[in-house]
Amino acid sequence: MLNWKNYTGREVIVMAGGISYSGTLVEMSENAVVLRSSAGFREIPMERVTSLELEDGGDGKGGFASPSPLGFS
């Protein structure tokens, strides 16, 4: 499993409120996840995020990371 801090600048998939968002992870804070996609920038409130993973699985182990630096989902 990768540390969530190592996801910055990589293609990710974020699940939030039953919707899947994909793009390049720009920033992740305790308030929101910011993605850059072909449609522009998207800010997803952290309280709605249920999962964050590498788009390609990256490490061959599913590439899953908890969306919270504290480990809460």
QUIRA-V949451 format. One record per helix or strand of 2 or more residues. SS is the DSSP state (alpha for helix, beta for strand). FROM is the first residue (numbers start at 1). LEN is the number of residues. If there is no record, write none. Layout:
ss=[SS & SS]
from=[FROM & FROM]
len=[LEN & LEN]
This chain:
ss=[alpha & beta & beta & beta & beta & alpha & beta & beta]
from=[4 & 11 & 19 & 32 & 40 & 46 & 49 & 64]
len=[4 & 6 & 10 & 6 & 6 & 3 & 6 & 2]
